[in-house]
């Protein structure tokens, strides 16, 4: 069995899963080892505090064929990929600290974000499938087509409503209620409450986890931010400014 490693340097915000093959009773089995690094960022200053989620009506959202969610204004000069798991504590920290700064750049039209959501922490949720169901909720809202509505839901699910590992998580009806608060229409609420996208979300999130693992040389760690094929150091507090300058 391989062992997962923490890549914590001064400001930790990483959840990591490492895949390995080991022999058990003469058969090969897949083993997932998850290490969540906590702390460090809890006292960091929130960037652009008070701005909120992206809210400009010119911001569009698109659910892409592979399940990724593209959020931004048409013609934005920079697109980045953000990999996140809905339970990941580090993802919650990143969204809490940098989410409003990212939102302002999206509203200004200088940045588009492709959210690539993964589900390797499903088993760390009480329901054992929360990550997949939350990914499905994100996809339902993205398919609804309102950028500000999606931005608000995404922000809430990754900050104030993000469940802790092993703690109580949100049911589909509760996820739908959060989408209602964000302004999603009834058709989107039904998509969430009925779990209409859960199976496809699970498939796309698992494929995205595999893609992230390949990009990182064998391990999938969240949060991970990429500018093209270049991994961004999100421990640098000015990383959003650097990307959009």
Secondary structure, DSSP 8 states (H G I E B T S, - for coil): ---------SS---EEEEEEEEEETTEEEEEEEEEE---SSTTS--TTTT--S---TT-EEEE-TTS-EEEE-TT-S-EEEEEEETT-HHHHHHHHHHHHHHHHHHHHTS-EEEEEEE-TTGGGSTTS-HHHHHHHHHHHHHHHTBHHHHHHHHHHHHTTT---TTS----HHHHHHHHHHHT--HHHHHHHHTTTTHHHHHHHHHHHHHHHHHHTTSEEEESEEEETTEE--TTSTTHHHHHH-
